[in-house]
Amino acid sequence: MVPKSAGRTTASPDSAHLCWRRPSSASGTPSGAQVPPEVMAWPWLSCLLLPALIVSVAANVAPTFLSNMSAVTLPEDLPVGELPSLSPDCAKPLLTRGSQGLLHFLGSPGLSHLQVQKEMQVIVEDRNDNAPVFQNTDFSTSINETLLVGSVVFSVLAVDKDTGSAGAVVYSIERVIPSSDGSEYLFSILPNGSIILNGSLSYNNKSAFYQLELKACDSGGLYNNSIIVQCSSPVFVSISVIDQPDLDPQFVREFYSASVAEDAPQGTSVLKVEAMDSDRGINDLVIYSISNSTRPDWFKITSDGVIEVSSTLDREQLLEEDEEVQVQVTATEKNLNIYGQEAKVSIWVTLRVTDVNDHKPEFYNCSLSTCTFTPQEAQVNFTGYVDEHSSTRIPIDDLTMVVYDPDKGSNGTFWLSLEGPDAEAFSVSPERAAGSVEVQVLVKTPSQVDYEQQMVMWVQVVATDSVSKNSSIAMVTIYLRDINDHRPTFPQSLYNLNVSEHSEAGYVVTDSIHAFDPDTGEGGRITYSLLPGNGDDVFAVDPDSGTVTVRNGTLLDREKQAVYSLTLQATDGGNQSSSTTLHIILLDINDNKPVVTGSYNIFVQEEGGNVSVAIQAHDDDQPDTNNSLLHFSLLPSSYSHNFSVDPDKGILTNLGPLDREAIDPTLGGRIVLTVRVSDCGVPALWTDVNVTITVEDINDNLPIFSHPSYSFSVKERDPGVLIGEVEAWDADQTEANNRISFSLSGTGANNFILRGTVLGSGGAKGFLSLPSDTSLDYETQPFFSLTVSAENPDPQAGEATAQVLVTVEDVNDTPPTLDATSLRGIRVAENGSQHGIVAEVVAQDVDTMSQVEVQLVNVICTKAGIDVGSLCHGWFSVLDNGSVLINQSEAIDYETCDLVTLVVRACDITTDPRFQAYSDNGSLPITIEDVNDNAPYFLPEDKTFGGAPVLAQPPDDVYSHSQARDDDSGNNGAILFSIFQVDFVAKDGTVIPFQGFFRISTSVEDSVFTGNIELVTSLDSTLQGTYQVTVKAQDRPSEGPALEAKIMLNLFTVDQSYRVRLQFSISKEDVGANMEEIKAGLLGGSRLLTPPLPRSRARGRSYLDAYFVFSNGSALTLDQLSMMIRNDQDSLTQLLQLGLVVLGSQESQESELPNTLRNVVIGLGVALVLVIVIMTMILVCVQKSYRRKLRAMKAAKEAQKTAVGVMPPVSAIPGTNVYNTERANPMLNLPTKDLGFESQSSSSHLILALALHLPSLFPQKEALCSLKEQDPEPLSRVLSARKCDRERVGLRAVRGQWGVSAGFVGS
């Protein structure tokens, strides 16, 4: 635009727009970016047009265009309004890349509206304003798991509309799902969009499906004057892996084993194996076969994997193979795998062949370690040798007999016994064996084995199978050997001899002792020896003559041992021997010097102190002789003239007052005297002992404080701080008299510690502080008025005092407290009986600005005292004001939790942060009250009861009991038993109703109610069968209907003739203490069926009356029981050791009463004589011991005497004001001595078992009171076990095979 001016031409300010401005880096062009050449040409073009545009004339001239203004280039992201104007009136069109248009430049209209017009070409440059776009949205594919690494999995394509680098697309994999096991590196993508497999696939071991997250980005370009990269939205590629048959099948179990009897018929199923195709996506059919076996043709397998018996089995052929057959089973897939091969797997199956009784025991002539049990080794005739009169259980020599039964377990168990003309003289061992055993024939009666009467003896060994009763017999011929049957004898059993101590070696003690043997030859040649024991190293004996001499004279010391008891043995050539006792007494000589016991250091105070000490000495020579008589004397020394000693008693005393200052100062007040102690023997021997006497100084000065009073201050709740110091001095010069110790007194003095330290000779400083675990409380006591005392060790010397005032500075430190009365227990009924607020917890705080709230810390749920976890946590809640609310009224259940304990605390939120803001936890017990919502239930039992009707004497005999529980409490859980119905079932099946024969009583222990069934009237002993008693248990609620349960008990009868009495030689208490051993000894086990039948006896014996009954009602007779016990030697030996003397019926033992009474009277007389002798010896020993104790106590008292005021019994030395029981100062670690006596006491408790359980006699039967059905509640199992203990005689429970019931009595 050209304005008109008066006579001159001016340039318009707007004309500057015609010059193109090069943009700087601050305006958007990056530093260093290359500017296109056509852009650089525009400033020069503008400068050429500028002169024509700024010419100003007075007239209105039309604008003109330069000839080279034909085209212009612009970026497509140039904003609207930023396009440079080539003319003030030019248009500004919206540009896009690739668009072209004409620009019309108009001159300024001025007065004549002159204008010019020119067409120009505008070229738009591309910018990075588009992101790549994927061309397909359905990205999914399937590939085989065997696809080779490097293969193309899938291809994608993304298009970017931009050109150049802004349109070049780059692909990337952002994420692989799943991302475990290195899946993120399993795939890669090429620049052309092809997805490549980088690793191997596995349908079964890795993943059957993958999802790839892809993104496409351009290579970057200029946009809005910045280089940017545009990316597409992510897309997902789904890849499914197709399973291929490349894996072998697998068995579902790692190990298979089974058992089969050796007599199992062909076709018997033994075990089923199962295998599966490991290719889960294919699951091919599996075919089974036996590929190998240690016993071919014994077993076969069906197509579905069942192993069956295919031929006859024989366990005895497998003894070297541990009775097992190993079968290799191969599972093969029906179709070939991808490699064209069979996919198969094999496993070894263990099949154990169990035994049946198909052999009888046989005899073999061999040793067990070398026996091969071949028919050649089988033999029925054996020989052996034995010396005449051999001891009991001596085996026959040169007898190699082995019995072998190849069967196993009870089938291979056999009994061994002896028959034949001489069977009574011998026994066989063992009497029972299994499998194979070496058999020994033992001497049983030595008197019958006599060479002079019979040189050859014969016995038959019988081996009987314990199951099949088949037997074999072997004849044993025994040859007897003659022996030397006389032994040498001494004329006397005891010889008394004398010898002086320290006699020389070889000194003859005696040569007149000889033994005599009537045998001749080698059997009559006697050899003498001393048996090892007391003195065999001191004395020796000539083996031929029997002369006894001294072997080592240095060991003959009367003071060490005054008497020797030797055993002299005489042995003949046949090793027959006898012995006699040599009683040798040593004669004393003066060979011991007097011995002084103890050391003598005496402390005595000057002036008033006296010395009186007894020298303790003794001589080990023979008492009451000159060799042991002592004499005391005082040897001369510098101060010995001031003392004297009693020559007979050895008491040392001073002759006058002692003066500390008269003693050489270098001696420190110590005087050393020498006392000589000598005996009166020839020659005399003596011992010298030194006595040290310390003369101590006295205390005559009191301590003085540096200030008469002290004042200190301390903040409350600040433990362990130093409060202040006090100081005192003592003018005495000796350390014992000028040492100072401090102590505190006054109200609250125990809250402080006053620790002392020595400043120098006679000076001490006390540090007043609080203990590390103690702080003061301003609210309790704002100040303390204390008295500090300074004293010397001598309590008689007095003390100095000073006043101490401690002021406590207040701090806000008091935590809140809970009102104990608000925590008293409350009761809440179960099952929604109550709602709302049930209690209020009250909190208090003595601080004036406190703000207290109540918090719930924990909820404890218990049932019968046992924590049940969090079952009740939602039942109650506590508000900040302490109100206790019921949250879940319907959920409250007494059977789940009978006590809810709310643990609460009070919190003061305004408490100083340095101190505790919480109170101690308080417990609010909430007792859940029971509602009768549970019926009684019987504890699990499966029993048959039995008894002897002849013994049934109503109404006290108890025949059975039932136990029941009710989970409710109080009256709701109280159970009452009653007899609902009684039926008698005879052995022929006839059912007869009975009424009035039984009644039941109720008892309770540990919440378990027991109904004891008692007999009301006597039973008819002619009726044999079972009583079926129905028992009803009913609770007794306070309100509401009662609940009940019923159970049926089976009772059978046993005849009294089966009762067996076991008599013991020990008392009833000993039988009760050994009850467990007696149970184990009763042939491996019985159990109580009938109650104890006590009998009073005036003798030390006791009885067990018992029935041995089977569960079907049949019982063992006395003869049958005796046979079983005799056949088990181990159990018989154990019972004999436990005191069993007689096994018989009750009547057979009643006749023994007179003889037993007579034996008891004789035993009591002998015991009385022994008691009198023992009491006399005890009185003599006690008198001697008492005298020795008196002498020792007297010596101890004399040694403890010290001068008054020197070492007082109450210690007070610099340290703290905290004293021990003897006022000793712990800071100086001074020792204290406790001269008191300690006594020990012990208590013993005698526990008597009132019932016994005996396991089954037969191991193959079910044990009595077995717990096959376990009660899930531990208490029920315990009560069930106790129930078995309480069963008594009469109608008793038998669940096992058979049992024994016994009672015992005794004196």
Secondary structure, DSSP 8 states (H G I E B T S, - for coil): -----SSS----GGGGGGS-----GGGT--TT----HHHHHHHHHHHHHHHHHH---SS-------TT--EEEEETT--TT-S--SSTT-------TT-----------TTTT-------EEEEE--S----EES----EEEEETT--TT-EEEE--EE--S-GGGG-EEEEEEEEES-STTGGGSEEE-TTSEEEE-S---TTTT-SEEEEEEEEEE--EEETTEEE--B---EEEEEEEE--S-S--EESSS-EEEEEETT--TT-EEEE--EE-S-TTT---EEEEEEEESSTTSEEE-TTSEEEE-S---GGGGGGGTTEEEEEEEEEESS--TTSS--EEEEEEEEEEE-------EEESS-TTT----GGGB-SEEEEEEETT--TT-B-BT--EEEE--S-GGGGEEEEEEESTTGGGEEEE-SEEESEEEEEEEES-GGG--TTT-SEEEEEEEEEETTT--EEEEEEEEEEE-------B-S-SEEEEEEETT--TT-EEES----B----GGGG--EEEE-SSTTTTTEEE-TTT--EEES-GGG--TTT-SEEEEEEEEE-TTS-EEEEEEEEEEE--S----EE-S-EEEEEETTT---EEE--EE--S-TTSTTT-EEEEE---TTGGGEEE-TTT-EEEESS---GGGS-GGGTTEEEEEEEEEE-SSS--EEEEEEEEEEE-------EESSSEEEEEEETT-TT-EEEEEEEE----SHHHH--EEEEESTTGGG-EEEEEEEETTEEEEEEE--TT----TTT-SEEEEEEEEE-S-GGG-EEEEEEEEEEE--S----EE-GGGGS-EEEESSS---EEEEE--EE-SSTT--EEEEEEEEEEEETTEE-TTTTTTSEEE-TTSEEEES-TTT--TTT-SEEEEEEEEEETTS-TTS--B---EEEEEEEE--S----EE-----EEEE-GGG--TTT-EEEEEEEE-SS-HHHH-EEEEEEEEEEEETTS-EEEE-SSEEEEEEEETTEEEEEEEESS---TT--EEEEEEEEEEE--SSS---EEEEEEEEEE--GGG-EEEEESS-HHHHHHTHHHHHHHTTT-----S-------SSS-EEEEE-EEETTS-B--HHHHHHHHHH-HHHHHHHHHTTEEEEE-HHHHHTTHHHHHHHHHHHHHHHHHHHHHHHHHHHHHHHHHHHHHHHHHHHHHHHH---TTTS-SS---SS-S---TT---GGGT--------------------S------SSTTS--TT--SS--SSHHHHHHHHHHHHT--SSSEEE-SSEEE-------
